[in-house]
């Protein structure tokens, strides 16, 4: 167990406040033993609350490309199909985790990949379980795409007490699953938007642990692509609309075994240029005239 770096300032202010308060009580009311004990107890409780709020436990994180880790400690308050309108602009499964002041407020990446989108939004400070807190409260929106091309979007949402959101990522960063990506102070909520077809492994009301609880199993990129664009099957027996007949195809000939017909029976086939040339009758060739014999001079003398 370690103390988170985001709590150094808060812890210093708390210690200073406790010291000044006890010094004033000791100076102005030295004989008020009951009052001093009440102040001592309250000071101790305040110190413990600050220390436990900013605690950062260390543990082994098991990573898996196909699973989604819980981004924060808390309780599951929403599991529903909804429309993500900011970046992905498609239907998603929204899973929300409410973080009470006694929970660890470290936020961890649910999947590994590249940060494809990041944006900080100023907003209201409605209670974290309010339905409109996801779109109207102060928040950050982060989308990570894994190596298979599957994207998971998640949001840090400030609550009624949480007045500061801290983040450690920016667009284009390569992040690891379970790695810290931010911190929210004093109560808040984290929304996770999963692709349709994901297998949800938790139920509403379940107490979950950031970086340890598995929220869902992701569908493969191939399954997601098939769901979004179903394949159109075409009949293999139907010829293409612009197919041309093969020129070199020979007509099918059935030989006749009978003795009365000597020519073969030919099944009708579309004639091609070659077949027309073969079927054309041969032109008659004129034979050259025989050369005349030369006259013998002896015959002339006779």
C-alpha positions in Angstrom: 0.0 0.0 0.0 1.4 3.4 -1.0 0.1 7.0 -0.9 -0.9 8.4 -4.2 1.0 11.4 -5.6 -2.3 13.3 -6.1 -2.8 13.4 -2.3 0.4 15.1 -1.3 -1.1 18.6 -1.4 -4.3 17.5 0.3 -2.4 15.7 3.0 -0.2 18.7 3.7 -3.2 21.0 4.0 -4.9 18.5 6.4 -1.9 18.2 8.7 -1.5 22.0 8.8 -5.2 22.4 9.6 -5.0 19.8 12.4 -1.9 21.4 13.9 -3.4 24.9 13.9 -6.7 23.7 15.3 -5.2 21.8 18.2 -2.8 24.7 19.0 -5.7 27.1 19.2 -7.7 24.8 21.5 -4.6 24.2 23.7 -3.9 28.0 23.9 -7.5 29.3 24.5 -9.0 26.4 26.4 -6.2 24.8 28.4 -8.6 23.4 31.0 -11.3 22.1 28.6 -10.2 18.5 28.6 -13.4 17.1 27.2 -13.3 19.6 24.2 -9.7 18.8 23.6 -10.4 15.0 23.4 -13.2 15.6 20.9 -10.9 17.7 18.8 -8.2 15.1 19.0 -10.6 12.3 17.9 -12.0 14.4 15.0 -8.4 15.4 13.9 -7.4 11.7 13.9 -10.5 10.7 11.8 -9.8 13.5 9.3 -6.2 12.4 8.9 -7.3 8.7 8.4 -10.0 9.7 5.8 -7.4 11.6 3.7 -4.8 8.8 3.9 -7.3 6.1 3.0 -8.8 8.2 0.2 -5.5 8.7 -1.5 -4.2 5.2 -0.9 -2.8 3.3 -4.0 -2.6 -0.4 -3.4 -0.1 -2.5 -5.3 -1.1 -5.8 -6.8 -0.4 -8.1 -9.7 -2.5 -7.3 -12.8 -3.3 -10.1 -15.3 -3.6 -8.8 -18.8 -5.6 -10.3 -21.6 -6.4 -8.9 -25.1 -9.9 -10.3 -25.1 -11.1 -9.1 -21.7 -12.0 -5.7 -20.2 -10.7 -4.8 -16.7 -12.7 -2.6 -14.3 -11.3 0.9 -14.5 -12.0 1.8 -10.8 -13.2 0.5 -7.4 -16.9 0.8 -6.7 -20.3 -0.6 -7.4 -21.9 -1.4 -10.7 -25.0 0.9 -11.1 -25.8 0.8 -14.9 -25.7 -1.9 -17.5 -27.7 -1.0 -20.6 -27.6 -0.6 -24.4 -27.3 3.0 -25.4 -26.2 5.3 -28.2 -22.7 6.8 -27.8 -23.0 10.2 -29.5 -19.7 11.9 -28.9 -17.0 9.9 -30.8 -18.0 6.4 -31.8 -21.6 7.4 -32.8 -23.0 3.9 -32.7 -24.9 1.6 -30.3 -22.9 0.4 -27.3 -23.3 -1.4 -24.0 -22.9 1.1 -21.2 -21.5 -0.1 -17.9 -21.1 2.4 -15.1 -19.2 2.1 -11.8 -20.0 4.5 -8.9 -17.1 5.4 -6.7 -17.9 6.3 -3.1 -15.5 8.4 -0.9 -14.2 5.3 0.8 -13.1 3.6 -2.5 -9.7 3.8 -4.1 -10.0 6.5 -6.7 -7.2 5.4 -9.0 -8.4 4.9 -12.6 -6.9 2.2 -14.7 -7.0 1.5 -18.5 -9.6 -1.2 -19.2 -7.8 -2.5 -22.3 -4.4 -2.0 -23.9 -3.9 -0.2 -27.2 -3.6 3.3 -28.7 -5.6 6.3 -27.5 -7.6 7.2 -30.6 -9.6 10.0 -28.9 -9.4 12.3 -25.8 -11.3 15.3 -24.7 -11.9 17.2 -21.5 -15.4 18.7 -20.9 -16.3 21.4 -18.3 -19.7 20.9 -16.8 -21.9 20.6 -13.8 -21.5 18.7 -10.5 -24.6 16.6 -10.3 -24.6 13.6 -8.0 -22.7 10.8 -9.7 -25.7 8.4 -9.9 -27.8 11.0 -11.7 -28.7 9.8 -15.3 -27.6 13.2 -16.9 -24.2 13.2 -15.1 -22.7 11.2 -17.9 -23.4 14.0 -20.4 -23.6 17.2 -18.3 -21.0 16.9 -15.5 -17.4 17.8 -15.7 -15.8 14.8 -17.4 -13.1 13.4 -19.7 -13.7 11.1 -22.6 -11.1 8.6 -23.7 -11.2 5.9 -26.4 -8.6 3.2 -26.8 -8.3 0.9 -29.8 -6.6 -2.5 -29.3 -4.4 -4.4 -31.8 -7.4 -6.1 -33.3 -9.2 -2.8 -34.1 -11.8 -3.1 -31.3 -12.5 0.2 -29.5 -13.6 0.8 -26.0 -14.6 4.3 -24.8 -14.6 5.3 -21.1 -15.3 8.5 -19.1 -14.2 10.0 -15.8 -17.2 11.8 -14.4 -17.0 14.3 -11.5 -19.7 14.0 -8.8 -21.2 16.4 -6.2 -18.1 16.2 -4.1 -15.5 15.5 -6.7 -14.3 18.8 -8.0 -11.1 17.8 -9.7 -10.4 15.2 -12.5 -6.8 14.3 -13.2 -5.6 12.4 -16.3 -2.2 11.2 -17.6 -2.9 10.3 -21.2 -3.4 12.2 -24.5 -4.4 11.3 -28.0 -1.9 9.1 -29.8 -0.4 7.5 -26.6 0.1 3.7 -26.4 -1.3 2.5 -23.1 -1.1 -0.8 -21.2 -4.0 -2.7 -19.7 -4.3 -1.9 -16.0 -2.0 1.1 -16.2 -3.1 4.2 -14.3 -4.7 6.8 -16.7 -6.1 9.2 -14.1 -7.5 10.0 -10.7 -10.8 11.6 -9.4 -11.0 13.3 -6.0 -13.7 12.7 -3.5 -16.4 10.5 -5.1 -17.2 10.1 -8.7 -18.3 7.7 -11.5 -16.7 5.9 -14.5 -18.6 4.9 -17.6 -17.4 2.2 -20.0 -18.9 1.8 -23.5 -18.4 -1.7 -24.8 -19.1 -3.0 -28.4 -22.3 -4.9 -29.0 -21.7 -8.6 -28.7 -19.5 -8.3 -25.6 -20.1 -10.9 -22.9 -20.9 -9.0 -19.7 -19.4 -10.8 -16.6 -20.9 -8.6 -13.8 -24.3 -7.6 -12.7 -25.9 -4.4 -11.3 -25.1 -4.1 -7.6 -21.8 -6.0 -7.8 -18.8 -4.6 -5.9 -15.9 -4.4 -8.3 -12.2 -3.7 -8.0 -10.2 -1.5 -10.4 -7.5 -3.5 -12.3 -8.7 -6.8 -10.9 -12.4 -7.4 -11.7 -13.2 -8.5 -15.3 -16.1 -6.5 -16.6 -16.6 -8.3 -20.0 -15.1 -10.4 -22.8 -14.7 -8.5 -26.1 -15.9 -9.9 -29.4 -13.2 -10.4 -32.0 -12.6 -7.8 -34.7 -13.9 -10.4 -37.3 -17.2 -10.9 -35.4 -17.7 -7.2 -35.0 -17.1 -6.5 -38.7 -19.5 -9.3 -39.7 -22.1 -7.9 -37.4 -21.8 -4.4 -38.8 -21.6 -5.5 -42.5 -23.2 -8.9 -43.2 -21.9 -10.8 -46.1 -24.0 -11.0 -49.2 -24.0 -14.5 -50.7 -24.4 -15.1 -54.4 -25.4 -18.3 -56.1 -22.4 -20.1 -57.6 -24.5 -21.6 -60.4 -25.7 -18.2 -61.8 -23.4 -16.9 -64.5 -22.2 -13.3 -64.3 -24.5 -10.9 -66.1 -21.8 -9.8 -68.7 -20.2 -13.2 -69.3 -19.2 -13.9 -72.9 -19.3 -17.4 -74.5 -16.0 -19.0 -74.8 -14.8 -18.9 -78.4 -12.7 -22.1 -78.3 -15.5 -24.3 -76.9 -16.2 -27.2 -79.2 -19.8 -28.4 -79.9 -20.9 -31.5 -78.1 -21.1 -34.4 -80.6 -23.1 -37.6 -80.1 -21.9 -40.4 -82.3 -24.7 -42.5 -83.9 -24.0 -46.2 -83.8 -26.6 -47.0 -86.5 -25.4 -48.0 -90.0 -28.1 -46.1 -91.9 -26.8 -42.6 -90.9 -23.2 -41.9 -91.5 -23.1 -38.3 -90.3 -22.9 -37.6 -86.5 -25.8 -36.0 -84.7 -24.8 -32.5 -83.4 -26.5 -30.8 -80.5 -27.3 -27.2 -81.3 -24.7 -24.8 -80.1 -24.1 -21.1 -80.8 -21.9 -20.9 -83.8 -18.6 -19.1 -83.3 -16.5 -17.5 -85.9 -14.2 -20.5 -86.1 -17.1 -22.9 -86.6 -18.5 -20.7 -89.3 -15.2 -20.8 -91.1 -15.0 -24.5 -90.8 -18.5 -25.0 -92.1 -18.0 -22.7 -95.1 -17.7 -24.7 -98.4 -14.3 -24.8 -100.0 -13.9 -22.6 -103.0 -13.2 -24.3 -106.4 -9.7 -23.8 -107.5 -9.1 -23.5 -111.3 -6.5 -25.7 -112.7 -3.9 -24.0 -115.0 -4.4 -24.7 -118.7 -1.9 -27.2 -120.2 0.9 -25.6 -122.1 0.7 -25.8 -125.9 3.3 -28.0 -127.6 5.8 -26.2 -129.8 5.5 -27.0 -133.6 8.2 -29.2 -135.1 10.0 -27.3 -138.1 10.2 -30.6 -140.0 6.4 -30.7 -140.2 6.4 -27.3 -141.8 8.8 -28.4 -144.5 6.7 -31.3 -145.4 
